[in-house]
Amino acid sequence: MKERLEQPVYVTRPSMPEYEEYIRQIKPLWESRILTNMASYHQQLEQELCRYLQTESLSLMTNGHMALELALQSLGLSGEVLTTPFTFVSTTHAITRNNLTPVFCDIDPRDFTIDAAKLEAKISKKTCAIVPVHVYGRICQVEEIEEIARKHHLKVIYDAAHTFGVTYKGIPAAQYGDLSVLSFHATKVFSTIEGGAVVYHEPEIGRELYSLKNFGIRSEEMIDGVGANAKMDELRAIMGLCNLQNIDYEIAKRKVVFETYMEQLDEIKGLTLPFVQEQVRSNYAYFPVLFDPDILDVNRDTVYEELQKRNVYTRKYFYPLINDMDCYRTVYSSKETPVAGKVARSVLTLPIYADLDLETVSYICDAIKEIIKRGKKA
Ligand SMILES: *Cc1c(COP(=O)(O)O)cnc(C)c1O
């Protein structure tokens, strides 16, 4: 076995169209000089995304984080928001930056999405919304969450940043909730380099989102909202149009990588492998593995470091927990979410992307087996 890979392998690698194809597509911009402000490619991408996601309406944004912030703002919320600590920090920051108060609910021990059975105990008179995350593209307990939300008159805004291409019972994940927020960051399954969108269902919310992403400008002489700037430009919209052409093929290639990992890491005691939920079509966005410190002679951090020595860069998604981060730990405690705490301490996401060759996957699997076998001596 090679001591280390010659080229570094990172946890992900962005998909891109053929260079010539992108250049051909952006050429008209040198004539038109219309580069941004909801122009024709922006409109075309919105339409094509609506078709792909089988939704009536969606608002493109400059990135997923601003999409989340403006989605929350568009609903005019105030008070407490139930959410998960097992996510990317953007989810919680979007809540906090709207002057809302995050209230953390623990996660389900199997799929790591917010535990719907624990939600009601966290509801107070001030609760106005739930922001669950379809973490790793795993669908939350959407039916239970909807029922709780209806009973207590709460809005549901899904952070669907990981779910592009995922369907549940044949319905695209972004259809669930009052609003659903997507990220098209370069590291996500579908990318516009930087970008995101809000899937919405009411025209009034659409108008509000449009205004909020464009400084609150209603018309040239009428500015009736205190908006931000979260517009997507034409070059990124074209990147999205190109990438959307290949998306199903890209997901199919990810599936092969995912299945190769599953075969080669099968039946190792102390490892918990990912899985595809029932009635879900996955996008194979992540490959999270749990390393159980009670069974193995090595812990997650050792595996992480040992793989780095071999030029394999995994990520501890999601560690630390949000309620353990310096900017939140003064107010919150991760002891309140013990299931999330345990997962965060033992999870490692392995490299997965469409062009990851299967030889490299085998190398990574063999390296993990070797590291585990050597145990503490590593
Ligand atoms: C990527 C991500 C975001 C933020 O999206 P950006 O496009 O990077 O701003 C939000 N939430 C989750 C769970 C994410 O993974």
Ligand as a Chemical Component Dictionary entry (heavy atoms), coordinates in Angstrom:
data_LIG
# 
_chem_comp.id                   LIG 
_chem_comp.type                 NON-POLYMER 
_chem_comp.pdbx_formal_charge   0 
_chem_comp.three_letter_code    LIG 
# 
loop_
_chem_comp_atom.comp_id 
_chem_comp_atom.atom_id 
_chem_comp_atom.alt_atom_id 
_chem_comp_atom.type_symbol 
_chem_comp_atom.charge 
_chem_comp_atom.model_Cartn_x 
_chem_comp_atom.model_Cartn_y 
_chem_comp_atom.model_Cartn_z 
_chem_comp_atom.pdbx_ordinal 
LIG C1 C1 C 0 -23.815 25.447 2.687  1  
LIG C2 C2 C 0 -24.832 25.575 3.757  2  
LIG C3 C3 C 0 -25.479 26.785 4.041  3  
LIG C4 C4 C 0 -25.058 28.102 3.461  4  
LIG O1 O1 O 0 -25.032 28.170 2.099  5  
LIG P1 P1 P 0 -24.005 29.132 1.333  6  
LIG O2 O2 O 0 -24.464 29.024 -0.090 7  
LIG O3 O3 O 0 -22.627 28.600 1.544  8  
LIG O4 O4 O 0 -24.174 30.514 1.875  9  
LIG C5 C5 C 0 -26.498 26.782 4.968  10 
LIG N1 N1 N 0 -26.855 25.667 5.630  11 
LIG C6 C6 C 0 -26.243 24.493 5.407  12 
LIG C7 C7 C 0 -26.703 23.279 6.160  13 
LIG C8 C8 C 0 -25.195 24.406 4.494  14 
LIG O5 O5 O 0 -24.542 23.242 4.320  15 
# 
loop_
_chem_comp_bond.comp_id 
_chem_comp_bond.atom_id_1 
_chem_comp_bond.atom_id_2 
_chem_comp_bond.value_order 
_chem_comp_bond.pdbx_ordinal 
LIG C1 C2 SING 1  
LIG C2 C3 SING 2  
LIG C2 C8 DOUB 3  
LIG C3 C4 SING 4  
LIG C3 C5 DOUB 5  
LIG C4 O1 SING 6  
LIG O1 P1 SING 7  
LIG P1 O2 DOUB 8  
LIG P1 O3 SING 9  
LIG P1 O4 SING 10 
LIG C5 N1 SING 11 
LIG N1 C6 DOUB 12 
LIG C6 C7 SING 13 
LIG C6 C8 SING 14 
LIG C8 O5 SING 15 
# 
